[in-house]
Amino acid sequence: MEERQLGRTGLIVSRLGLGLAALGRPGYINLGHAEDLARDYAVAAMAARTHAVLDAAWAAGVRYFDAARSYGRAEEFLAAWLTARGIAPVSVTIGSKWGYTYTADWRVDAVHHEVKEHSLMRLNRQIAESWALLGAQLDLYQIHSATIESGVLDDRAILEELARLRSDGLKIGLSVSGPQQSETLRRAMRIEIDHERVFDAVQATWNVLDPSAGPTLQAAHDAGIGVIIKEPLANGRLTARNLDPHFADRRRVLAGIADHNGLTVDAVALAAVLAQPWADVVLSGAATAAQLNSNLAALTLELDSTTLGRLLALGQRPDEYWRTRSRLPWN
């Protein structure tokens, strides 16, 4: 597994990382999530499954793991695994996020699974909760789904507190979502406190269905900001599970390239993301070891320019992409 520095943070990450959004809670929007969990939502079973995927990732060389306060018990499961395996902080890079609170009470049919609040009170409470679980293992703390509309990038008190945390040694990032994620990132790149840039890293969505943020992510990378790519498989829409008739033409292109290379559709879609030189780490959202192993095969595929062009031609308008994502059911 290739490793590289995350921007200018000094943190070392593997090219493929593991995000825990689908592992730390019973409900998520990934296609087929219920089947991945075999509909067994007991906490002990969920913890054991998470540890099994973490074990497989570690054995494959994955050295970046990403969680959030709103991912149910993801931080708890991750912390227990790090302790049980005796993994030292210097051997791994851990990121987490604040700004959403998990509210599903371990139910899949919850009315609201998470509630967003970008306030100083929420930051102070959630950083304390993350530290209580992860301690010195926590390397990167990110605003969860920052947007222009939320006002978090204009809140001086929050920005000053993030700058203080950064001066104490914690790296600071933000995740961005939605059709305006490039605009949000450009705004974040200009923010300084005491002539120091606040944000060390960004986590953004980029995949062959929505590659629109690419130029802005390239600019961020050139400026020394670490780039983490989330949802490279579009919450399962870029896998064999996507049987939507409206996806059929795109599926045929992906399947043809996959068959030609003896790989799976998800591996081909991930290879397109890994081919972007500005992507420091690309997050697998695997919920099973089998899914992770399928994702890992992307590391063996080097796409030529013609094939990469065919994949990028699958893109949708950003508003269409995010509208479809917003309709994915929690399962």
C-alpha positions as CSV (number, residue, x, y, z in Angstrom):
1,M,0.0,0.0,0.0
2,E,1.5,3.3,-1.0
3,E,1.6,5.9,1.7
4,R,2.0,9.7,1.4
5,Q,1.8,12.8,3.5
6,L,-1.6,14.4,3.9
7,G,-0.9,17.8,2.4
8,R,1.6,19.7,4.7
9,T,0.2,18.2,7.9
10,G,3.1,15.8,8.5
11,L,0.4,13.1,8.9
12,I,1.1,9.9,6.9
13,V,-1.8,8.3,5.2
14,S,-2.3,5.2,3.0
15,R,-3.8,5.9,-0.5
16,L,-6.8,3.8,0.5
17,G,-8.4,4.6,3.9
18,L,-11.4,3.2,5.7
19,G,-14.4,5.3,6.6
20,L,-16.7,4.0,9.4
21,A,-20.0,5.6,8.4
22,A,-21.5,2.2,7.5
23,L,-20.0,0.3,10.4
24,G,-20.7,2.3,13.5
25,R,-24.5,2.3,13.4
26,P,-27.4,0.1,12.2
27,G,-28.8,2.5,9.6
28,Y,-27.1,4.1,6.7
29,I,-27.9,5.2,3.1
30,N,-25.6,2.8,1.3
31,L,-27.3,0.5,-1.2
32,G,-27.8,-2.9,0.5
33,H,-26.6,-1.8,3.9
34,A,-29.2,-4.0,5.7
35,E,-27.9,-7.1,3.9
36,D,-24.3,-6.2,4.7
37,L,-25.2,-6.3,8.4
38,A,-27.3,-9.5,7.9
39,R,-30.0,-7.4,9.8
40,D,-28.1,-8.2,13.0
41,Y,-28.0,-4.9,14.9
42,A,-26.9,-6.2,18.3
43,V,-24.1,-3.9,19.6
44,A,-21.8,-6.8,20.2
45,A,-22.3,-8.1,16.7
46,M,-21.8,-4.7,15.2
47,A,-18.6,-4.2,17.2
48,A,-17.3,-7.6,16.1
49,R,-18.1,-6.9,12.4
50,T,-16.3,-3.5,12.7
51,H,-13.2,-5.1,14.2
52,A,-13.1,-7.8,11.5
53,V,-13.2,-5.1,8.7
54,L,-10.5,-3.1,10.6
55,D,-8.4,-6.2,10.9
56,A,-8.7,-6.8,7.2
57,A,-7.8,-3.2,6.4
58,W,-4.8,-3.2,8.7
59,A,-3.5,-6.4,7.2
60,A,-3.8,-4.8,3.7
61,G,-1.8,-1.8,4.7
62,V,-4.6,0.7,5.4
63,R,-3.3,3.3,7.8
64,Y,-6.0,6.0,7.7
65,F,-9.3,5.5,9.5
66,D,-12.1,8.1,9.5
67,A,-15.0,8.4,12.0
68,A,-17.4,11.0,13.2
69,R,-19.5,11.8,16.3
70,S,-22.6,11.0,14.4
71,Y,-21.5,7.6,13.2
72,G,-23.2,5.9,16.1
73,R,-20.5,4.0,18.1
74,A,-17.9,4.2,15.4
75,E,-15.4,6.1,17.6
76,E,-16.0,3.6,20.4
77,F,-15.5,0.6,18.2
78,L,-12.4,2.1,16.6
79,A,-10.9,3.0,20.0
80,A,-11.5,-0.5,21.4
81,W,-9.9,-2.0,18.3
82,L,-6.8,0.2,18.6
83,T,-6.4,-0.8,22.2
84,A,-7.0,-4.5,21.7
85,R,-4.5,-4.6,18.8
86,G,-1.9,-2.5,20.6
87,I,-1.6,0.0,17.8
88,A,0.5,3.0,18.7
89,P,-0.5,6.5,17.7
90,V,2.6,6.8,15.5
91,S,1.6,3.8,13.5
92,V,-1.8,5.1,12.2
93,T,-3.6,8.3,11.4
94,I,-7.1,8.8,12.8
95,G,-9.6,11.5,11.7
96,S,-13.0,12.3,13.2
97,K,-15.6,15.0,12.8
98,W,-17.9,17.2,14.8
99,G,-21.1,19.1,14.0
100,Y,-23.7,16.3,13.8
101,T,-25.2,14.4,16.7
102,Y,-26.4,10.8,16.3
103,T,-30.1,10.7,17.3
104,A,-31.4,7.3,15.9
105,D,-31.1,5.5,19.2
106,W,-29.8,2.4,17.4
107,R,-32.9,2.2,15.3
108,V,-33.0,1.8,11.5
109,D,-36.5,3.3,11.2
110,A,-35.7,6.5,13.1
111,V,-37.4,9.7,11.9
112,H,-34.1,11.6,12.2
113,H,-30.7,9.7,12.3
114,E,-28.6,12.7,12.9
115,V,-29.0,16.4,13.7
116,K,-26.7,19.1,12.5
117,E,-25.6,22.0,14.6
118,H,-22.4,24.0,14.0
119,S,-22.1,25.9,17.2
120,L,-19.2,26.6,19.6
121,M,-21.1,24.7,22.3
122,R,-21.4,21.6,20.0
123,L,-17.7,21.8,19.1
124,N,-16.6,22.0,22.7
125,R,-18.8,19.1,23.7
126,Q,-18.0,16.9,20.8
127,I,-14.2,17.4,20.9
128,A,-14.3,16.4,24.6
129,E,-16.3,13.3,23.7
130,S,-13.9,12.3,20.8
131,W,-10.9,12.8,23.1
132,A,-12.5,10.7,25.8
133,L,-12.7,7.8,23.4
134,L,-9.6,8.3,21.2
135,G,-7.2,10.3,23.3
136,A,-3.8,10.7,21.7
137,Q,-4.9,8.6,18.7
138,L,-6.9,11.6,17.4
139,D,-4.9,13.4,14.7
140,L,-7.4,15.3,12.6
141,Y,-10.7,16.9,13.6
142,Q,-13.0,18.1,10.9
143,I,-16.1,20.2,10.6
144,H,-18.8,17.7,9.5
145,S,-20.4,18.8,6.2
146,A,-19.5,22.5,6.4
147,T,-21.6,24.7,4.0
148,I,-21.8,28.3,3.2
149,E,-25.4,28.4,4.4
150,S,-24.6,27.0,7.9
151,G,-22.5,30.1,8.7
152,V,-19.8,28.0,10.4
153,L,-17.1,29.5,8.2
154,D,-18.2,33.0,9.3
155,D,-18.4,32.2,13.0
156,R,-15.3,33.9,14.5
157,A,-15.6,32.2,17.9
158,I,-15.6,28.7,16.3
159,L,-12.7,29.6,13.9
160,E,-10.7,31.0,16.9
161,E,-11.3,27.8,18.9
162,L,-10.3,25.6,15.9
163,A,-7.1,27.7,15.5
164,R,-6.4,27.2,19.2
165,L,-6.8,23.5,18.9
166,R,-4.5,23.6,15.8
167,S,-1.9,25.5,17.8
168,D,-2.0,22.8,20.4
169,G,-1.1,20.2,17.8
170,L,-4.4,18.9,16.5
171,K,-4.8,19.1,12.7
172,I,-8.0,20.8,11.6
173,G,-10.1,20.0,8.5
174,L,-13.6,20.2,7.1
175,S,-15.8,17.9,5.1
176,V,-17.9,19.4,2.3
177,S,-21.0,18.2,0.6
178,G,-23.6,19.2,-1.9
179,P,-23.5,20.8,-5.4
180,Q,-21.7,23.9,-3.8
181,Q,-18.9,22.0,-2.2
182,S,-16.3,23.7,-4.4
183,E,-17.6,27.1,-3.3
184,T,-17.4,26.1,0.4
185,L,-13.8,24.8,-0.1
186,R,-12.7,28.0,-1.8
187,R,-14.1,30.0,1.1
188,A,-12.4,27.8,3.7
189,M,-9.0,28.1,1.9
190,R,-9.1,31.9,2.4
191,I,-9.7,31.7,6.2
192,E,-6.8,32.7,8.4
193,I,-6.5,33.5,12.1
194,D,-3.4,35.5,13.2
195,H,-2.0,35.1,9.6
196,E,-2.2,31.3,9.8
197,R,-4.5,29.2,7.7
198,V,-7.1,27.4,9.9
199,F,-7.7,24.3,7.7
200,D,-5.1,21.7,7.1
201,A,-7.3,19.2,5.2
202,V,-10.5,18.8,3.3
203,Q,-12.8,15.8,2.8
204,A,-14.9,16.1,-0.3
205,T,-17.0,13.9,-2.6
206,W,-15.5,13.1,-5.9
207,N,-16.4,10.1,-8.1
208,V,-17.1,9.4,-11.7
209,L,-20.8,10.5,-11.3
210,D,-19.8,13.9,-9.8
211,P,-16.3,14.9,-10.6
212,S,-17.2,18.6,-10.5
213,A,-15.0,19.4,-7.5
214,G,-11.8,18.2,-9.2
215,P,-10.3,21.6,-10.2
216,T,-10.9,23.1,-6.7
217,L,-9.5,20.0,-5.0
218,Q,-6.4,20.3,-7.3
219,A,-6.0,23.9,-6.2
220,A,-6.3,22.9,-2.5
221,H,-3.7,20.2,-3.0
222,D,-1.4,22.7,-4.7
223,A,-1.8,25.0,-1.7
224,G,-0.7,22.3,0.7
225,I,-4.1,21.3,2.0
226,G,-4.5,17.5,2.4
227,V,-7.3,16.0,0.3
228,I,-9.4,13.1,1.5
229,I,-12.0,11.7,-0.9
230,K,-15.3,10.4,0.5
231,E,-18.1,8.5,-1.2
232,P,-16.0,7.4,-4.2
233,L,-18.6,4.7,-4.9
234,A,-21.5,7.1,-4.5
235,N,-23.0,5.2,-1.6
236,G,-23.2,2.0,-3.6
237,R,-24.5,3.5,-6.8
238,L,-21.1,2.7,-8.5
239,T,-21.3,-1.0,-7.6
240,A,-23.0,-4.0,-9.0
241,R,-25.9,-3.4,-6.6
242,N,-27.2,-0.5,-8.6
243,L,-30.0,-1.9,-10.7
244,D,-31.7,1.4,-11.4
245,P,-32.8,1.3,-15.0
246,H,-31.7,5.0,-15.4
247,F,-28.2,3.7,-14.5
248,A,-28.1,0.9,-17.0
249,D,-26.0,2.7,-19.7
250,R,-23.4,3.8,-17.2
251,R,-23.4,0.3,-15.6
252,R,-22.6,-1.3,-19.0
253,V,-19.6,1.0,-19.4
254,L,-18.3,0.2,-15.9
255,A,-19.0,-3.6,-16.3
256,G,-17.3,-3.7,-19.7
257,I,-14.1,-2.1,-18.3
258,A,-14.3,-4.4,-15.2
259,D,-14.7,-7.5,-17.2
260,H,-11.8,-6.6,-19.5
261,N,-9.6,-6.2,-16.5
262,G,-10.9,-9.2,-14.5
263,L,-12.2,-6.9,-11.7
264,T,-15.4,-5.7,-10.2
265,V,-17.4,-2.6,-11.0
266,D,-16.5,-1.0,-7.6
267,A,-12.8,-1.6,-8.2
268,V,-12.9,0.2,-11.5
269,A,-14.8,3.2,-10.1
270,L,-12.3,3.4,-7.2
271,A,-9.4,3.2,-9.6
272,A,-10.7,6.3,-11.3
273,V,-10.5,8.2,-8.0
274,L,-7.1,6.8,-7.1
275,A,-5.8,8.0,-10.6
276,Q,-6.3,11.7,-9.5
277,P,-2.8,12.8,-8.3
278,W,-4.3,15.4,-5.9
279,A,-6.3,12.7,-3.9
280,D,-4.1,11.9,-0.9
281,V,-6.4,9.3,0.5
282,V,-9.5,7.7,-0.8
283,L,-12.0,6.3,1.6
284,S,-13.5,2.8,1.2
285,G,-16.9,2.7,3.0
286,A,-16.9,-1.1,3.2
287,A,-19.2,-2.7,5.7
288,T,-17.7,-6.2,5.2
289,A,-14.3,-7.7,4.7
290,A,-15.4,-9.0,1.3
291,Q,-16.3,-5.6,0.2
292,L,-13.0,-4.2,1.4
293,N,-11.1,-6.8,-0.5
294,S,-13.0,-6.0,-3.7
295,N,-12.2,-2.3,-3.1
296,L,-8.6,-3.0,-2.6
297,A,-8.3,-4.5,-6.1
298,A,-8.5,-1.0,-7.4
299,L,-4.9,-0.5,-6.3
300,T,-3.9,-3.1,-9.0
301,L,-5.5,-1.2,-11.9
302,E,-3.7,1.6,-13.7
303,L,-6.1,3.3,-16.1
304,D,-4.9,4.6,-19.4
305,S,-6.1,8.0,-20.5
306,T,-8.7,6.7,-22.9
307,T,-10.4,4.5,-20.3
308,L,-10.2,7.2,-17.7
309,G,-11.9,9.5,-20.2
310,R,-14.7,7.0,-20.7
311,L,-15.3,6.8,-17.0
312,L,-15.3,10.6,-16.5
313,A,-17.9,10.8,-19.3
314,L,-20.3,9.0,-17.0
315,G,-20.7,12.2,-14.9
316,Q,-24.0,13.8,-14.1
317,R,-24.9,17.4,-13.3
318,P,-24.0,18.1,-9.7
319,D,-27.6,19.1,-8.8
320,E,-28.9,15.9,-10.3
321,Y,-26.3,13.8,-8.4
322,W,-27.0,15.3,-5.1
323,R,-30.8,15.2,-5.6
324,T,-30.6,11.5,-6.2
325,R,-28.3,11.1,-3.1
326,S,-30.8,12.9,-0.9
327,R,-33.5,10.3,-1.9
328,L,-31.4,7.3,-0.9
329,P,-33.3,5.5,1.9
330,W,-31.8,4.7,5.3
331,N,-31.6,0.9,5.6
